[in-house]
Amino acid sequence: MEAGILRAKLDGAATVWASSLDGKPLRSSGRILFCHLTDVQNTEIAYADSSRKELLRWGRLPHLMRKAKADVLLDIGTWDWKVLALDCAGNRRHQIACNVYGGTLGFLADIARDSQNATFLYEIIR
């Protein structure tokens, strides 16, 4: 998948995007939000069949997110970048390993990085 300065190799169905958090274009931004979303369903939700067109039971919380990974590349320059995993409220949880080569930032987005909470939001800062 490729869109502008973002490239991602996905291992399943997912939506990925990057948004500037400081109002600057992505290439010159100092704070970027990266999102990696997969299928999200309620616990114990039920459908009539695999097409998921007829809902039999809404299910309950917590929401479950399908495990998936994405090799992410962002052409955003050779700054000293940090990638931070965020919780659903946008709080920083921990730093993610990343590398920069030839002006391209690379890191692995992994929904199952934390066994207790889905990891699908990242803050990229310089």
MIFI-291625 format. One line per 10 residues: number of its first residue (from 1); their letters; for each residue x, y, z of N, C-alpha, C. Coordinates in Angstrom, 3 decimals, padded with zeros to 6 digits. Example, Ala and Ser with C-alpha at 12.3 -4.5 7.8 and 13.67 -1.06 7.14 Angstrom:
<atoms>
1	AS	013.190 -005.690 007.800 012.300 -004.500 007.800 013.200 -003.300 007.800 ~ 012.850 -002.250 007.080 013.670 -001.060 007.140 012.900 000.030 007.870
</atoms>
This chain:
<atoms>
1	MEAGILRAKL	000.847 -001.154 000.000 000.000 000.000 000.000 000.900 001.227 000.000 ~ 000.559 002.198 -000.844 001.360 003.413 -000.931 000.442 004.610 -001.125 ~ 000.708 005.671 -000.363 -000.073 006.907 -000.475 000.833 008.075 -000.102 ~ 001.246 008.835 -001.083 002.123 009.978 -000.819 003.434 009.539 -000.197 ~ 003.744 010.066 000.977 005.007 009.742 001.644 004.916 008.478 002.496 ~ 003.732 007.865 002.573 003.512 006.677 003.397 003.501 005.420 002.548 ~ 004.296 004.431 002.975 004.253 003.094 002.391 004.101 002.100 003.538 ~ 003.285 001.079 003.338 003.096 000.072 004.378 002.876 -001.292 003.738 ~ 003.567 -002.283 004.264 003.355 -003.662 003.847 002.467 -004.289 004.918 ~ 001.230 -004.608 004.551 000.235 -005.111 005.496 000.148 -006.624 005.418
11	DGAATVWASS	-000.042 -007.276 006.570 -000.173 -008.739 006.560 -001.631 -009.178 006.630 ~ -002.544 -008.275 006.395 -003.969 -008.577 006.397 -004.744 -007.304 006.106 ~ -006.070 -007.418 006.134 -006.906 -006.244 005.883 -006.714 -005.228 007.005 ~ -006.413 -003.996 006.625 -006.211 -002.930 007.604 -006.321 -001.584 006.916 ~ -006.535 -000.573 007.714 -006.504 000.802 007.258 -005.357 001.483 007.988 ~ -004.504 002.176 007.244 -003.407 002.920 007.860 -003.416 004.352 007.336 ~ -003.036 005.281 008.198 -002.877 006.661 007.757 -001.975 007.408 008.720 ~ -001.468 008.535 008.237 -000.634 009.423 009.048 -001.221 010.824 008.952 ~ -001.287 011.506 010.091 -001.827 012.866 010.153 -000.871 013.756 010.925 ~ -000.651 014.949 010.423 000.169 015.927 011.122 -000.587 016.419 012.361
21	LDGKPLRSSG	000.106 016.511 013.493 -000.510 017.015 014.722 -000.156 018.475 014.997 ~ 000.710 019.047 014.182 001.110 020.440 014.418 000.710 021.366 013.271 ~ -000.144 020.885 012.370 -000.648 021.716 011.289 000.296 021.894 010.118 ~ 001.469 021.306 010.181 002.433 021.405 009.088 002.257 020.226 008.136 ~ 002.727 020.370 006.889 002.716 019.205 005.991 003.522 018.056 006.619 ~ 003.155 016.827 006.317 003.817 015.668 006.944 005.338 015.718 006.828 ~ 005.854 016.093 005.677 007.312 016.098 005.486 008.035 017.063 006.428 ~ 007.363 018.099 006.898 008.018 019.064 007.786 007.429 019.054 009.192 ~ 006.514 018.160 009.452 005.883 018.084 010.771 006.843 017.547 011.818 ~ 006.705 018.015 013.030 007.487 017.509 014.155 006.703 016.527 015.011
31	RILFCHLTDV	005.381 016.444 014.770 004.512 015.507 015.505 003.507 014.922 014.536 ~ 003.517 013.591 014.427 002.648 012.882 013.487 001.897 011.793 014.242 ~ 000.609 011.659 013.954 -000.187 010.553 014.474 -000.270 009.500 013.379 ~ 000.115 008.268 013.701 -000.007 007.154 012.770 -001.048 006.194 013.329 ~ -001.998 005.772 012.486 -003.057 004.857 012.899 -003.006 003.587 012.057 ~ -003.207 002.452 012.713 -003.201 001.135 012.061 -004.427 000.386 012.589 ~ -005.513 000.427 011.837 -006.775 -000.164 012.288 -007.103 -001.431 011.513 ~ -007.525 -002.433 012.254 -007.981 -003.677 011.651 -009.451 -003.869 012.011 ~ -009.975 -005.048 011.789 -011.370 -005.350 012.095 -011.600 -005.277 013.609 ~ -012.604 -004.516 014.016 -012.953 -004.374 015.430 -014.383 -004.867 015.620
41	QNTEIAYADS	-014.563 -005.774 016.570 -015.877 -006.351 016.853 -016.078 -006.429 018.364 ~ -017.324 -006.530 018.791 -017.622 -006.763 020.197 -017.291 -008.211 020.561 ~ -016.993 -008.439 021.811 -016.845 -009.803 022.328 -018.198 -010.504 022.202 ~ -018.191 -011.736 021.735 -019.383 -012.587 021.603 -020.428 -012.054 020.627 ~ -020.030 -011.196 019.689 -020.958 -010.780 018.630 -021.258 -012.001 017.769 ~ -022.456 -012.057 017.184 -022.811 -013.220 016.363 -023.517 -012.773 015.088 ~ -023.114 -013.409 013.977 -023.724 -013.173 012.672 -024.322 -014.479 012.159 ~ -025.225 -014.365 011.207 -025.879 -015.547 010.650 -024.897 -016.413 009.872 ~ -023.916 -015.771 009.192 -022.920 -016.516 008.434 -021.678 -015.654 008.241 ~ -020.726 -016.176 007.491 -019.436 -015.488 007.337 -019.517 -014.177 006.535
51	SRKELLRWGR	-020.619 -013.936 005.846 -020.757 -012.669 005.116 -020.981 -011.493 006.068 ~ -021.385 -011.773 007.280 -021.641 -010.768 008.335 -022.670 -009.725 007.909 ~ -023.649 -010.140 007.122 -024.702 -009.225 006.685 -025.900 -009.236 007.621 ~ -026.092 -010.350 008.338 -027.226 -010.455 009.258 -026.700 -010.627 010.686 ~ -026.959 -009.624 011.503 -026.505 -009.628 012.894 -027.494 -010.393 013.765 ~ -026.994 -011.362 014.513 -027.842 -012.137 015.415 -027.734 -011.654 016.857 ~ -026.535 -011.219 017.241 -026.320 -010.783 018.630 -025.261 -009.676 018.635 ~ -025.550 -008.564 019.328 -024.631 -007.429 019.393 -023.332 -007.757 020.117 ~ -023.376 -008.681 021.047 -022.187 -008.965 021.843 -022.050 -007.971 022.980 ~ -020.849 -007.860 023.520 -020.617 -007.018 024.702 -019.195 -006.469 024.653
61	LPHLMRKAKA	-018.914 -005.570 025.555 -017.543 -005.087 025.717 -016.727 -006.165 026.402 ~ -015.454 -006.220 026.217 -014.636 -005.250 025.502 -014.650 -005.498 023.991 ~ -014.285 -004.442 023.254 -014.097 -004.580 021.818 -012.847 -005.425 021.566 ~ -012.850 -006.171 020.497 -011.706 -006.988 020.108 -011.204 -006.509 018.748 ~ -009.891 -006.412 018.604 -009.294 -005.968 017.346 -008.473 -007.114 016.765 ~ -008.661 -007.366 015.475 -007.948 -008.461 014.807 -006.440 -008.191 014.820 ~ -005.664 -009.204 015.182 -004.206 -009.082 015.182 -003.693 -008.888 013.762 ~ -002.729 -007.998 013.616 -002.090 -007.766 012.319 -000.840 -006.927 012.538 ~ 000.029 -006.953 011.544 001.251 -006.152 011.569 001.345 -005.352 010.282 ~ 002.093 -004.261 010.370 002.359 -003.454 009.179 003.794 -002.957 009.262
71	DVLLDIGTWD	004.583 -003.218 008.221 005.908 -002.621 008.096 005.691 -001.244 007.494 ~ 006.005 -000.215 008.279 005.682 001.158 007.909 006.929 001.910 007.477 ~ 006.819 002.641 006.378 007.884 003.526 005.899 007.278 004.898 005.646 ~ 007.900 005.929 006.210 007.466 007.306 006.000 008.653 008.114 005.509 ~ 008.520 008.733 004.361 009.585 009.569 003.808 009.491 010.958 004.438 ~ 010.072 011.100 005.648 009.915 012.348 006.407 011.239 012.963 006.847 ~ 012.337 012.550 006.259 013.607 013.207 006.555 014.455 012.467 007.569 ~ 015.670 012.953 007.718 016.677 012.258 008.533 016.795 012.819 009.942 ~ 015.737 013.330 010.506 015.758 013.835 011.872 015.943 012.672 012.853 ~ 016.122 013.001 014.108 016.194 012.005 015.173 014.765 011.702 015.633
81	WKVLALDCAG	014.122 010.729 015.018 012.725 010.418 015.275 012.549 009.456 016.437 ~ 011.416 009.582 017.131 010.971 008.618 018.135 009.559 008.200 017.763 ~ 009.246 006.921 017.953 007.907 006.404 017.720 007.390 005.894 019.058 ~ 006.245 006.430 019.477 005.662 006.088 020.767 004.303 005.428 020.580 ~ 004.091 004.295 021.229 002.776 003.653 021.213 001.868 004.457 022.136 ~ 000.618 004.670 021.704 -000.358 005.422 022.493 -001.499 004.519 022.923 ~ -002.160 004.892 024.023 -003.387 004.191 024.380 -004.552 004.858 023.652 ~ -005.766 004.376 023.873 -006.935 004.901 023.156 -007.212 006.368 023.458 ~ -006.751 006.857 024.608 -006.961 008.253 024.985 -005.834 009.156 024.491 ~ -004.827 008.569 023.830 -003.712 009.364 023.326 -002.555 009.506 024.292
91	NRRHQIACNV	-002.611 008.795 025.409 -001.501 008.829 026.374 -000.354 007.969 025.874 ~ 000.849 008.430 026.084 002.038 007.688 025.656 002.234 006.475 026.557 ~ 002.438 005.300 025.927 002.646 004.056 026.674 004.111 003.657 026.704 ~ 004.741 003.536 025.550 006.148 003.160 025.502 006.717 003.471 024.120 ~ 008.037 003.512 024.059 008.723 003.802 022.797 008.863 002.533 021.974 ~ 008.738 002.679 020.648 008.838 001.577 019.691 010.164 001.717 018.941 ~ 010.814 000.606 018.692 012.054 000.637 017.910 011.764 001.141 016.499 ~ 012.640 002.007 016.012 012.506 002.521 014.652 013.895 002.780 014.092 ~ 013.962 003.007 012.779 015.239 003.364 012.166 014.981 004.364 011.055 ~ 016.004 005.132 010.759 015.927 006.100 009.671 017.078 005.812 008.727
101	YGGTLGFLAD	016.737 005.651 007.452 017.751 005.381 006.449 017.399 006.169 005.195 ~ 018.305 007.013 004.774 018.102 007.779 003.548 016.873 008.663 003.572 ~ 016.531 009.217 004.726 015.370 010.098 004.831 014.050 009.393 005.034 ~ 014.094 008.059 005.221 012.867 007.284 005.418 012.859 006.668 006.812 ~ 011.793 006.953 007.560 011.582 006.374 008.888 010.879 005.038 008.717 ~ 011.366 004.007 009.389 010.744 002.695 009.331 010.470 002.152 010.719 ~ 009.323 001.497 010.895 009.011 000.823 012.158 007.935 -000.230 011.902 ~ 007.763 -001.120 012.876 006.758 -002.174 012.785 005.565 -001.793 013.659 ~ 004.407 -001.664 013.030 003.158 -001.465 013.768 002.568 -002.856 014.005 ~ 002.287 -003.168 015.268 001.821 -004.510 015.632 000.659 -004.378 016.610
111	IARDSQNATF	-000.536 -004.737 016.167 -001.725 -004.649 017.016 -001.524 -005.421 018.319 ~ -000.838 -006.568 018.279 -000.673 -007.440 019.447 000.629 -007.176 020.206 ~ 001.207 -006.007 020.034 002.469 -005.664 020.723 002.326 -005.800 022.237 ~ 001.178 -005.406 022.762 000.877 -005.484 024.195 -000.235 -006.524 024.354 ~ -000.010 -007.540 025.140 -000.995 -008.623 025.259 -002.276 -008.193 025.980 ~ -002.263 -007.058 026.661 -003.439 -006.604 027.407 -004.285 -005.562 026.663 ~ -003.679 -004.831 025.735 -004.375 -003.760 025.021 -003.907 -003.716 023.577 ~ -004.844 -003.527 022.664 -004.479 -003.395 021.254 -003.648 -002.126 021.062 ~ -002.600 -002.242 020.261 -001.748 -001.089 019.947 -002.024 -000.704 018.501 ~ -002.735 000.409 018.308 -003.088 000.839 016.956 -002.849 002.328 016.722
121	LYEIIR	-002.424 003.057 017.748 -002.115 004.479 017.627 -000.669 004.719 017.995 ~ 000.001 005.543 017.196 001.416 005.861 017.429 001.631 007.356 017.251 ~ 002.468 007.925 018.099 002.894 009.310 017.937 004.345 009.283 017.464 ~ 004.603 009.996 016.386 005.947 010.064 015.830 006.443 011.490 016.063 ~ 007.541 011.625 016.804 008.041 012.954 017.151 009.521 013.070 016.844 ~ 009.956 014.330 016.646 011.392 014.560 016.470 011.855 015.557 017.500
</atoms>
